[in-house]
Amino acid sequence: MTQDEIIEMVVQIGGCDRPEYDSPALKIFEEFAKLVAAKERESCAKMVIPLDESLADEIRARGQT
């Protein structure tokens, strides 16, 4: 997820009109977005483990790039 995508989501939820790229609030939103994405990846990985363990590993690895 890019910073611009995170900013767009912040604007959509009414978090602020247009956060500055270096604002403390945006940093918090970015960290929150990373945590949410990691949880979602792990949930998806757990779902595919019975089908394909290597696919689960690939899903988990997406968060490491």
PDB file of N, CA, C, O and CB in Angstrom:
ATOM      1  N   MET A   1       0.846  -1.166   0.000  1.00  0.00           N
ATOM      2  CA  MET A   1       0.000   0.000   0.000  1.00  0.00           C
ATOM      3  C   MET A   1       0.895   1.234   0.000  1.00  0.00           C
ATOM      4  O   MET A   1       1.817   1.356   0.806  1.00  0.00           O
ATOM      5  CB  MET A   1      -0.964  -0.005   1.216  1.00  0.00           C
ATOM      6  N   THR A   2       0.604   2.127  -0.908  1.00  0.00           N
ATOM      7  CA  THR A   2       1.437   3.325  -1.006  1.00  0.00           C
ATOM      8  C   THR A   2       0.960   4.396  -0.040  1.00  0.00           C
ATOM      9  O   THR A   2      -0.153   4.336   0.482  1.00  0.00           O
ATOM     10  CB  THR A   2       1.433   3.866  -2.435  1.00  0.00           C
ATOM     11  N   GLN A   3       1.820   5.373   0.184  1.00  0.00           N
ATOM     12  CA  GLN A   3       1.449   6.486   1.059  1.00  0.00           C
ATOM     13  C   GLN A   3       0.261   7.242   0.476  1.00  0.00           C
ATOM     14  O   GLN A   3      -0.618   7.677   1.220  1.00  0.00           O
ATOM     15  CB  GLN A   3       2.645   7.443   1.264  1.00  0.00           C
ATOM     16  N   ASP A   4       0.223   7.401  -0.830  1.00  0.00           N
ATOM     17  CA  ASP A   4      -0.906   8.100  -1.459  1.00  0.00           C
ATOM     18  C   ASP A   4      -2.213   7.340  -1.255  1.00  0.00           C
ATOM     19  O   ASP A   4      -3.259   7.954  -1.045  1.00  0.00           O
ATOM     20  CB  ASP A   4      -0.645   8.294  -2.958  1.00  0.00           C
ATOM     21  N   GLU A   5      -2.163   6.011  -1.314  1.00  0.00           N
ATOM     22  CA  GLU A   5      -3.367   5.209  -1.065  1.00  0.00           C
ATOM     23  C   GLU A   5      -3.833   5.377   0.376  1.00  0.00           C
ATOM     24  O   GLU A   5      -5.032   5.473   0.637  1.00  0.00           O
ATOM     25  CB  GLU A   5      -3.101   3.720  -1.367  1.00  0.00           C
ATOM     26  N   ILE A   6      -2.891   5.411   1.307  1.00  0.00           N
ATOM     27  CA  ILE A   6      -3.236   5.606   2.714  1.00  0.00           C
ATOM     28  C   ILE A   6      -3.850   6.977   2.911  1.00  0.00           C
ATOM     29  O   ILE A   6      -4.847   7.110   3.621  1.00  0.00           O
ATOM     30  CB  ILE A   6      -1.997   5.440   3.612  1.00  0.00           C
ATOM     31  N   ILE A   7      -3.279   7.992   2.299  1.00  0.00           N
ATOM     32  CA  ILE A   7      -3.828   9.351   2.403  1.00  0.00           C
ATOM     33  C   ILE A   7      -5.250   9.383   1.860  1.00  0.00           C
ATOM     34  O   ILE A   7      -6.129   9.997   2.466  1.00  0.00           O
ATOM     35  CB  ILE A   7      -2.939  10.365   1.639  1.00  0.00           C
ATOM     36  N   GLU A   8      -5.486   8.738   0.740  1.00  0.00           N
ATOM     37  CA  GLU A   8      -6.826   8.721   0.163  1.00  0.00           C
ATOM     38  C   GLU A   8      -7.822   8.068   1.127  1.00  0.00           C
ATOM     39  O   GLU A   8      -8.948   8.545   1.272  1.00  0.00           O
ATOM     40  CB  GLU A   8      -6.820   7.977  -1.186  1.00  0.00           C
ATOM     41  N   MET A   9      -7.415   6.985   1.781  1.00  0.00           N
ATOM     42  CA  MET A   9      -8.293   6.332   2.749  1.00  0.00           C
ATOM     43  C   MET A   9      -8.549   7.226   3.958  1.00  0.00           C
ATOM     44  O   MET A   9      -9.669   7.272   4.468  1.00  0.00           O
ATOM     45  CB  MET A   9      -7.688   5.004   3.200  1.00  0.00           C
ATOM     46  N   VAL A  10      -7.526   7.931   4.416  1.00  0.00           N
ATOM     47  CA  VAL A  10      -7.688   8.857   5.548  1.00  0.00           C
ATOM     48  C   VAL A  10      -8.692   9.939   5.192  1.00  0.00           C
ATOM     49  O   VAL A  10      -9.543  10.297   6.007  1.00  0.00           O
ATOM     50  CB  VAL A  10      -6.331   9.494   5.944  1.00  0.00           C
ATOM     51  N   VAL A  11      -8.594  10.456   3.983  1.00  0.00           N
ATOM     52  CA  VAL A  11      -9.534  11.484   3.530  1.00  0.00           C
ATOM     53  C   VAL A  11     -10.944  10.893   3.448  1.00  0.00           C
ATOM     54  O   VAL A  11     -11.910  11.543   3.848  1.00  0.00           O
ATOM     55  CB  VAL A  11      -9.100  12.061   2.149  1.00  0.00           C
ATOM     56  N   GLN A  12     -11.068   9.666   2.933  1.00  0.00           N
ATOM     57  CA  GLN A  12     -12.384   9.030   2.802  1.00  0.00           C
ATOM     58  C   GLN A  12     -13.082   8.841   4.135  1.00  0.00           C
ATOM     59  O   GLN A  12     -14.301   8.994   4.219  1.00  0.00           O
ATOM     60  CB  GLN A  12     -12.245   7.695   2.121  1.00  0.00           C
ATOM     61  N   ILE A  13     -12.331   8.511   5.180  1.00  0.00           N
ATOM     62  CA  ILE A  13     -12.962   8.296   6.485  1.00  0.00           C
ATOM     63  C   ILE A  13     -13.146   9.594   7.263  1.00  0.00           C
ATOM     64  O   ILE A  13     -13.709   9.595   8.357  1.00  0.00           O
ATOM     65  CB  ILE A  13     -12.137   7.324   7.307  1.00  0.00           C
ATOM     66  N   GLY A  14     -12.672  10.692   6.698  1.00  0.00           N
ATOM     67  CA  GLY A  14     -12.824  11.977   7.365  1.00  0.00           C
ATOM     68  C   GLY A  14     -11.774  12.225   8.429  1.00  0.00           C
ATOM     69  O   GLY A  14     -11.965  13.062   9.312  1.00  0.00           O
ATOM     70  N   GLY A  15     -10.650  11.492   8.350  1.00  0.00           N
ATOM     71  CA  GLY A  15      -9.576  11.666   9.320  1.00  0.00           C
ATOM     72  C   GLY A  15      -8.967  13.050   9.267  1.00  0.00           C
ATOM     73  O   GLY A  15      -8.578  13.601  10.297  1.00  0.00           O
ATOM     74  N   CYS A  16      -8.881  13.605   8.099  1.00  0.00           N
ATOM     75  CA  CYS A  16      -8.462  14.995   7.877  1.00  0.00           C
ATOM     76  C   CYS A  16      -8.613  15.273   6.389  1.00  0.00           C
ATOM     77  O   CYS A  16      -8.673  14.347   5.581  1.00  0.00           O
ATOM     78  CB  CYS A  16      -6.973  15.251   8.364  1.00  0.00           C
ATOM     79  N   ASP A  17      -8.675  16.547   6.032  1.00  0.00           N
ATOM     80  CA  ASP A  17      -8.918  16.909   4.637  1.00  0.00           C
ATOM     81  C   ASP A  17      -7.792  16.458   3.720  1.00  0.00           C
ATOM     82  O   ASP A  17      -8.025  15.782   2.718  1.00  0.00           O
ATOM     83  CB  ASP A  17      -9.104  18.404   4.514  1.00  0.00           C
ATOM     84  N   ARG A  18      -6.602  16.827   4.064  1.00  0.00           N
ATOM     85  CA  ARG A  18      -5.442  16.456   3.244  1.00  0.00           C
ATOM     86  C   ARG A  18      -4.215  16.474   4.139  1.00  0.00           C
ATOM     87  O   ARG A  18      -3.583  17.520   4.285  1.00  0.00           O
ATOM     88  CB  ARG A  18      -5.260  17.427   2.016  1.00  0.00           C
ATOM     89  N   PRO A  19      -3.861  15.350   4.740  1.00  0.00           N
ATOM     90  CA  PRO A  19      -2.729  15.350   5.669  1.00  0.00           C
ATOM     91  C   PRO A  19      -1.410  15.664   4.969  1.00  0.00           C
ATOM     92  O   PRO A  19      -1.199  15.294   3.814  1.00  0.00           O
ATOM     93  CB  PRO A  19      -2.630  14.005   6.369  1.00  0.00           C
ATOM     94  N   GLU A  20      -0.546  16.338   5.676  1.00  0.00           N
ATOM     95  CA  GLU A  20       0.789  16.602   5.158  1.00  0.00           C
ATOM     96  C   GLU A  20       1.563  15.295   5.133  1.00  0.00           C
ATOM     97  O   GLU A  20       1.337  14.418   5.967  1.00  0.00           O
ATOM     98  CB  GLU A  20       1.527  17.673   6.012  1.00  0.00           C
ATOM     99  N   TYR A  21       2.479  15.165   4.174  1.00  0.00           N
ATOM    100  CA  TYR A  21       3.233  13.923   4.035  1.00  0.00           C
ATOM    101  C   TYR A  21       4.123  13.632   5.241  1.00  0.00           C
ATOM    102  O   TYR A  21       4.488  12.478   5.467  1.00  0.00           O
ATOM    103  CB  TYR A  21       4.076  13.977   2.789  1.00  0.00           C
ATOM    104  N   ASP A  22       4.470  14.635   6.005  1.00  0.00           N
ATOM    105  CA  ASP A  22       5.351  14.407   7.153  1.00  0.00           C
ATOM    106  C   ASP A  22       4.643  14.642   8.489  1.00  0.00           C
ATOM    107  O   ASP A  22       5.298  14.802   9.519  1.00  0.00           O
ATOM    108  CB  ASP A  22       6.569  15.309   7.056  1.00  0.00           C
ATOM    109  N   SER A  23       3.309  14.664   8.473  1.00  0.00           N
ATOM    110  CA  SER A  23       2.581  14.954   9.705  1.00  0.00           C
ATOM    111  C   SER A  23       2.594  13.747  10.647  1.00  0.00           C
ATOM    112  O   SER A  23       2.602  12.605  10.188  1.00  0.00           O
ATOM    113  CB  SER A  23       1.134  15.361   9.387  1.00  0.00           C
ATOM    114  N   PRO A  24       2.597  13.992  11.956  1.00  0.00           N
ATOM    115  CA  PRO A  24       2.537  12.896  12.924  1.00  0.00           C
ATOM    116  C   PRO A  24       1.269  12.055  12.766  1.00  0.00           C
ATOM    117  O   PRO A  24       1.307  10.837  12.940  1.00  0.00           O
ATOM    118  CB  PRO A  24       2.613  13.449  14.340  1.00  0.00           C
ATOM    119  N   ALA A  25       0.153  12.696  12.438  1.00  0.00           N
ATOM    120  CA  ALA A  25      -1.101  11.955  12.257  1.00  0.00           C
ATOM    121  C   ALA A  25      -0.991  10.967  11.105  1.00  0.00           C
ATOM    122  O   ALA A  25      -1.448   9.829  11.214  1.00  0.00           O
ATOM    123  CB  ALA A  25      -2.266  12.921  12.009  1.00  0.00           C
ATOM    124  N   LEU A  26      -0.390  11.395  10.006  1.00  0.00           N
ATOM    125  CA  LEU A  26      -0.240  10.497   8.863  1.00  0.00           C
ATOM    126  C   LEU A  26       0.641   9.316   9.229  1.00  0.00           C
ATOM    127  O   LEU A  26       0.375   8.193   8.801  1.00  0.00           O
ATOM    128  CB  LEU A  26       0.347  11.244   7.657  1.00  0.00           C
ATOM    129  N   LYS A  27       1.677   9.549  10.007  1.00  0.00           N
ATOM    130  CA  LYS A  27       2.557   8.445  10.442  1.00  0.00           C
ATOM    131  C   LYS A  27       1.756   7.407  11.225  1.00  0.00           C
ATOM    132  O   LYS A  27       1.961   6.205  11.055  1.00  0.00           O
ATOM    133  CB  LYS A  27       3.732   8.984  11.313  1.00  0.00           C
ATOM    134  N   ILE A  28       0.846   7.867  12.082  1.00  0.00           N
ATOM    135  CA  ILE A  28       0.011   6.948  12.860  1.00  0.00           C
ATOM    136  C   ILE A  28      -0.909   6.157  11.926  1.00  0.00           C
ATOM    137  O   ILE A  28      -1.048   4.942  12.072  1.00  0.00           O
ATOM    138  CB  ILE A  28      -0.824   7.724  13.914  1.00  0.00           C
ATOM    139  N   PHE A  29      -1.533   6.846  10.970  1.00  0.00           N
ATOM    140  CA  PHE A  29      -2.390   6.158  10.012  1.00  0.00           C
ATOM    141  C   PHE A  29      -1.597   5.134   9.201  1.00  0.00           C
ATOM    142  O   PHE A  29      -2.096   4.041   8.930  1.00  0.00           O
ATOM    143  CB  PHE A  29      -3.058   7.170   9.077  1.00  0.00           C
ATOM    144  N   GLU A  30      -0.377   5.475   8.815  1.00  0.00           N
ATOM    145  CA  GLU A  30       0.458   4.542   8.050  1.00  0.00           C
ATOM    146  C   GLU A  30       0.771   3.293   8.863  1.00  0.00           C
ATOM    147  O   GLU A  30       0.688   2.178   8.348  1.00  0.00           O
ATOM    148  CB  GLU A  30       1.763   5.222   7.612  1.00  0.00           C
ATOM    149  N   GLU A  31       1.127   3.471  10.115  1.00  0.00           N
ATOM    150  CA  GLU A  31       1.430   2.331  10.972  1.00  0.00           C
ATOM    151  C   GLU A  31       0.190   1.470  11.183  1.00  0.00           C
ATOM    152  O   GLU A  31       0.273   0.242  11.183  1.00  0.00           O
ATOM    153  CB  GLU A  31       1.983   2.804  12.320  1.00  0.00           C
ATOM    154  N   PHE A  32      -0.956   2.116  11.363  1.00  0.00           N
ATOM    155  CA  PHE A  32      -2.200   1.380  11.521  1.00  0.00           C
ATOM    156  C   PHE A  32      -2.503   0.576  10.255  1.00  0.00           C
ATOM    157  O   PHE A  32      -2.876  -0.594  10.342  1.00  0.00           O
ATOM    158  CB  PHE A  32      -3.359   2.343  11.841  1.00  0.00           C
ATOM    159  N   ALA A  33      -2.346   1.187   9.093  1.00  0.00           N
ATOM    160  CA  ALA A  33      -2.593   0.489   7.830  1.00  0.00           C
ATOM    161  C   ALA A  33      -1.672  -0.720   7.682  1.00  0.00           C
ATOM    162  O   ALA A  33      -2.099  -1.765   7.190  1.00  0.00           O
ATOM    163  CB  ALA A  33      -2.402   1.446   6.644  1.00  0.00           C
ATOM    164  N   LYS A  34      -0.418  -0.588   8.102  1.00  0.00           N
ATOM    165  CA  LYS A  34       0.512  -1.716   8.032  1.00  0.00           C
ATOM    166  C   LYS A  34       0.062  -2.861   8.933  1.00  0.00           C
ATOM    167  O   LYS A  34       0.141  -4.028   8.547  1.00  0.00           O
ATOM    168  CB  LYS A  34       1.922  -1.267   8.423  1.00  0.00           C
ATOM    169  N   LEU A  35      -0.408  -2.527  10.130  1.00  0.00           N
ATOM    170  CA  LEU A  35      -0.887  -3.559  11.056  1.00  0.00           C
ATOM    171  C   LEU A  35      -2.118  -4.274  10.507  1.00  0.00           C
ATOM    172  O   LEU A  35      -2.227  -5.497  10.600  1.00  0.00           O
ATOM    173  CB  LEU A  35      -1.209  -2.940  12.419  1.00  0.00           C
ATOM    174  N   VAL A  36      -3.039  -3.509   9.939  1.00  0.00           N
ATOM    175  CA  VAL A  36      -4.246  -4.101   9.367  1.00  0.00           C
ATOM    176  C   VAL A  36      -3.877  -5.016   8.203  1.00  0.00           C
ATOM    177  O   VAL A  36      -4.391  -6.130   8.102  1.00  0.00           O
ATOM    178  CB  VAL A  36      -5.228  -3.000   8.899  1.00  0.00           C
ATOM    179  N   ALA A  37      -2.999  -4.559   7.338  1.00  0.00           N
ATOM    180  CA  ALA A  37      -2.582  -5.372   6.187  1.00  0.00           C
ATOM    181  C   ALA A  37      -1.897  -6.656   6.639  1.00  0.00           C
ATOM    182  O   ALA A  37      -2.124  -7.714   6.053  1.00  0.00           O
ATOM    183  CB  ALA A  37      -1.641  -4.570   5.275  1.00  0.00           C
ATOM    184  N   ALA A  38      -1.066  -6.578   7.669  1.00  0.00           N
ATOM    185  CA  ALA A  38      -0.375  -7.766   8.175  1.00  0.00           C
ATOM    186  C   ALA A  38      -1.377  -8.777   8.730  1.00  0.00           C
ATOM    187  O   ALA A  38      -1.244  -9.977   8.490  1.00  0.00           O
ATOM    188  CB  ALA A  38       0.645  -7.375   9.264  1.00  0.00           C
ATOM    189  N   LYS A  39      -2.369  -8.304   9.461  1.00  0.00           N
ATOM    190  CA  LYS A  39      -3.407  -9.197   9.990  1.00  0.00           C
ATOM    191  C   LYS A  39      -4.175  -9.871   8.858  1.00  0.00           C
ATOM    192  O   LYS A  39      -4.459 -11.067   8.917  1.00  0.00           O
ATOM    193  CB  LYS A  39      -4.378  -8.418  10.895  1.00  0.00           C
ATOM    194  N   GLU A  40      -4.506  -9.106   7.838  1.00  0.00           N
ATOM    195  CA  GLU A  40      -5.249  -9.649   6.705  1.00  0.00           C
ATOM    196  C   GLU A  40      -4.422 -10.683   5.953  1.00  0.00           C
ATOM    197  O   GLU A  40      -4.938 -11.731   5.565  1.00  0.00           O
ATOM    198  CB  GLU A  40      -5.673  -8.526   5.757  1.00  0.00           C
ATOM    199  N   ARG A  41      -3.132 -10.390   5.745  1.00  0.00           N
ATOM    200  CA  ARG A  41      -2.246 -11.369   5.079  1.00  0.00           C
ATOM    201  C   ARG A  41      -2.181 -12.664   5.869  1.00  0.00           C
ATOM    202  O   ARG A  41      -2.266 -13.751   5.298  1.00  0.00           O
ATOM    203  CB  ARG A  41      -0.826 -10.792   4.904  1.00  0.00           C
ATOM    204  N   GLU A  42      -2.028 -12.550   7.188  1.00  0.00           N
ATOM    205  CA  GLU A  42      -1.932 -13.749   8.022  1.00  0.00           C
ATOM    206  C   GLU A  42      -3.231 -14.550   7.972  1.00  0.00           C
ATOM    207  O   GLU A  42      -3.205 -15.780   7.918  1.00  0.00           O
ATOM    208  CB  GLU A  42      -1.600 -13.368   9.475  1.00  0.00           C
ATOM    209  N   SER A  43      -4.351 -13.860   7.988  1.00  0.00           N
ATOM    210  CA  SER A  43      -5.642 -14.536   7.889  1.00  0.00           C
ATOM    211  C   SER A  43      -5.758 -15.291   6.563  1.00  0.00           C
ATOM    212  O   SER A  43      -6.213 -16.435   6.535  1.00  0.00           O
ATOM    213  CB  SER A  43      -6.790 -13.520   8.027  1.00  0.00           C
ATOM    214  N   CYS A  44      -5.354 -14.661   5.486  1.00  0.00           N
ATOM    215  CA  CYS A  44      -5.385 -15.308   4.171  1.00  0.00           C
ATOM    216  C   CYS A  44      -4.423 -16.494   4.123  1.00  0.00           C
ATOM    217  O   CYS A  44      -4.757 -17.550   3.586  1.00  0.00           O
ATOM    218  CB  CYS A  44      -5.032 -14.297   3.065  1.00  0.00           C
ATOM    219  N   ALA A  45      -3.238 -16.315   4.682  1.00  0.00           N
ATOM    220  CA  ALA A  45      -2.243 -17.394   4.693  1.00  0.00           C
ATOM    221  C   ALA A  45      -2.784 -18.612   5.442  1.00  0.00           C
ATOM    222  O   ALA A  45      -2.621 -19.744   4.988  1.00  0.00           O
ATOM    223  CB  ALA A  45      -0.922 -16.909   5.340  1.00  0.00           C
ATOM    224  N   LYS A  46      -3.423 -18.384   6.580  1.00  0.00           N
ATOM    225  CA  LYS A  46      -3.972 -19.494   7.361  1.00  0.00           C
ATOM    226  C   LYS A  46      -5.061 -20.234   6.591  1.00  0.00           C
ATOM    227  O   LYS A  46      -5.216 -21.446   6.734  1.00  0.00           O
ATOM    228  CB  LYS A  46      -4.530 -18.982   8.689  1.00  0.00           C
ATOM    229  N   MET A  47      -5.806 -19.506   5.783  1.00  0.00           N
ATOM    230  CA  MET A  47      -6.875 -20.139   5.005  1.00  0.00           C
ATOM    231  C   MET A  47      -6.334 -21.065   3.931  1.00  0.00           C
ATOM    232  O   MET A  47      -6.952 -22.086   3.630  1.00  0.00           O
ATOM    233  CB  MET A  47      -7.750 -19.085   4.369  1.00  0.00           C
ATOM    234  N   VAL A  48      -5.190 -20.726   3.347  1.00  0.00           N
ATOM    235  CA  VAL A  48      -4.681 -21.538   2.236  1.00  0.00           C
ATOM    236  C   VAL A  48      -3.693 -22.622   2.676  1.00  0.00           C
ATOM    237  O   VAL A  48      -3.302 -23.458   1.862  1.00  0.00           O
ATOM    238  CB  VAL A  48      -4.015 -20.642   1.222  1.00  0.00           C
ATOM    239  N   ILE A  49      -3.291 -22.624   3.930  1.00  0.00           N
ATOM    240  CA  ILE A  49      -2.337 -23.640   4.399  1.00  0.00           C
ATOM    241  C   ILE A  49      -2.793 -25.064   4.048  1.00  0.00           C
ATOM    242  O   ILE A  49      -1.983 -25.849   3.554  1.00  0.00           O
ATOM    243  CB  ILE A  49      -2.145 -23.519   5.916  1.00  0.00           C
ATOM    244  N   PRO A  50      -4.066 -25.424   4.287  1.00  0.00           N
ATOM    245  CA  PRO A  50      -4.464 -26.792   3.950  1.00  0.00           C
ATOM    246  C   PRO A  50      -4.342 -27.114   2.454  1.00  0.00           C
ATOM    247  O   PRO A  50      -4.198 -28.276   2.074  1.00  0.00           O
ATOM    248  CB  PRO A  50      -5.885 -27.025   4.396  1.00  0.00           C
ATOM    249  N   LEU A  51      -4.401 -26.098   1.628  1.00  0.00           N
ATOM    250  CA  LEU A  51      -4.327 -26.303   0.183  1.00  0.00           C
ATOM    251  C   LEU A  51      -2.900 -26.277  -0.340  1.00  0.00           C
ATOM    252  O   LEU A  51      -2.515 -27.090  -1.180  1.00  0.00           O
ATOM    253  CB  LEU A  51      -5.142 -25.255  -0.528  1.00  0.00           C
ATOM    254  N   ASP A  52      -2.122 -25.328   0.171  1.00  0.00           N
ATOM    255  CA  ASP A  52      -0.777 -25.132  -0.385  1.00  0.00           C
ATOM    256  C   ASP A  52       0.080 -24.326   0.592  1.00  0.00           C
ATOM    257  O   ASP A  52      -0.048 -23.105   0.679  1.00  0.00           O
ATOM    258  CB  ASP A  52      -0.850 -24.413  -1.763  1.00  0.00           C
ATOM    259  N   GLU A  53       0.942 -25.010   1.316  1.00  0.00           N
ATOM    260  CA  GLU A  53       1.802 -24.359   2.320  1.00  0.00           C
ATOM    261  C   GLU A  53       2.714 -23.308   1.687  1.00  0.00           C
ATOM    262  O   GLU A  53       2.959 -22.259   2.283  1.00  0.00           O
ATOM    263  CB  GLU A  53       2.653 -25.410   3.052  1.00  0.00           C
ATOM    264  N   SER A  54       3.213 -23.585   0.488  1.00  0.00           N
ATOM    265  CA  SER A  54       4.118 -22.619  -0.150  1.00  0.00           C
ATOM    266  C   SER A  54       3.375 -21.339  -0.539  1.00  0.00           C
ATOM    267  O   SER A  54       3.955 -20.254  -0.512  1.00  0.00           O
ATOM    268  CB  SER A  54       4.777 -23.243  -1.394  1.00  0.00           C
ATOM    269  N   LEU A  55       2.106 -21.462  -0.896  1.00  0.00           N
ATOM    270  CA  LEU A  55       1.307 -20.277  -1.204  1.00  0.00           C
ATOM    271  C   LEU A  55       1.117 -19.435   0.050  1.00  0.00           C
ATOM    272  O   LEU A  55       1.162 -18.207  -0.014  1.00  0.00           O
ATOM    273  CB  LEU A  55      -0.062 -20.677  -1.798  1.00  0.00           C
ATOM    274  N   ALA A  56       0.904 -20.083   1.186  1.00  0.00           N
ATOM    275  CA  ALA A  56       0.787 -19.355   2.451  1.00  0.00           C
ATOM    276  C   ALA A  56       2.072 -18.587   2.735  1.00  0.00           C
ATOM    277  O   ALA A  56       2.022 -17.443   3.185  1.00  0.00           O
ATOM    278  CB  ALA A  56       0.471 -20.323   3.614  1.00  0.00           C
ATOM    279  N   ASP A  57       3.211 -19.198   2.478  1.00  0.00           N
ATOM    280  CA  ASP A  57       4.491 -18.519   2.679  1.00  0.00           C
ATOM    281  C   ASP A  57       4.637 -17.320   1.747  1.00  0.00           C
ATOM    282  O   ASP A  57       5.177 -16.285   2.137  1.00  0.00           O
ATOM    283  CB  ASP A  57       5.648 -19.494   2.461  1.00  0.00           C
ATOM    284  N   GLU A  58       4.154 -17.465   0.515  1.00  0.00           N
ATOM    285  CA  GLU A  58       4.216 -16.345  -0.436  1.00  0.00           C
ATOM    286  C   GLU A  58       3.338 -15.181   0.028  1.00  0.00           C
ATOM    287  O   GLU A  58       3.717 -14.018  -0.106  1.00  0.00           O
ATOM    288  CB  GLU A  58       3.778 -16.808  -1.842  1.00  0.00           C
ATOM    289  N   ILE A  59       2.179 -15.500   0.566  1.00  0.00           N
ATOM    290  CA  ILE A  59       1.282 -14.454   1.063  1.00  0.00           C
ATOM    291  C   ILE A  59       1.955 -13.709   2.212  1.00  0.00           C
ATOM    292  O   ILE A  59       1.936 -12.479   2.257  1.00  0.00           O
ATOM    293  CB  ILE A  59      -0.076 -15.059   1.524  1.00  0.00           C
ATOM    294  N   ARG A  60       2.539 -14.445   3.125  1.00  0.00           N
ATOM    295  CA  ARG A  60       3.234 -13.817   4.256  1.00  0.00           C
ATOM    296  C   ARG A  60       4.405 -12.959   3.792  1.00  0.00           C
ATOM    297  O   ARG A  60       4.663 -11.896   4.358  1.00  0.00           O
ATOM    298  CB  ARG A  60       3.731 -14.883   5.231  1.00  0.00           C
ATOM    299  N   ALA A  61       5.106 -13.413   2.776  1.00  0.00           N
ATOM    300  CA  ALA A  61       6.289 -12.697   2.284  1.00  0.00           C
ATOM    301  C   ALA A  61       5.927 -11.353   1.647  1.00  0.00           C
ATOM    302  O   ALA A  61       6.780 -10.470   1.556  1.00  0.00           O
ATOM    303  CB  ALA A  61       7.037 -13.559   1.271  1.00  0.00           C
ATOM    304  N   ARG A  62       4.702 -11.186   1.215  1.00  0.00           N
ATOM    305  CA  ARG A  62       4.300  -9.906   0.605  1.00  0.00           C
ATOM    306  C   ARG A  62       4.508  -8.735   1.546  1.00  0.00           C
ATOM    307  O   ARG A  62       4.754  -7.619   1.089  1.00  0.00           O
ATOM    308  CB  ARG A  62       2.841  -9.959   0.179  1.00  0.00           C
ATOM    309  N   GLY A  63       4.415  -8.960   2.830  1.00  0.00           N
ATOM    310  CA  GLY A  63       4.601  -7.881   3.794  1.00  0.00           C
ATOM    311  C   GLY A  63       6.050  -7.546   4.069  1.00  0.00           C
ATOM    312  O   GLY A  63       6.339  -6.589   4.787  1.00  0.00           O
ATOM    313  N   GLN A  64       6.958  -8.313   3.516  1.00  0.00           N
ATOM    314  CA  GLN A  64       8.374  -8.098   3.782  1.00  0.00           C
ATOM    315  C   GLN A  64       9.072  -7.324   2.679  1.00  0.00           C
ATOM    316  O   GLN A  64      10.287  -7.130   2.725  1.00  0.00           O
ATOM    317  CB  GLN A  64       9.059  -9.413   3.978  1.00  0.00           C
ATOM    318  N   THR A  65       8.315  -6.885   1.695  1.00  0.00           N
ATOM    319  CA  THR A  65       8.929  -6.135   0.587  1.00  0.00           C
ATOM    320  C   THR A  65       8.764  -4.652   0.776  1.00  0.00           C
ATOM    321  O   THR A  65       9.218  -3.868  -0.058  1.00  0.00           O
ATOM    322  CB  THR A  65       8.327  -6.550  -0.748  1.00  0.00           C
TER     323      THR A  65
END
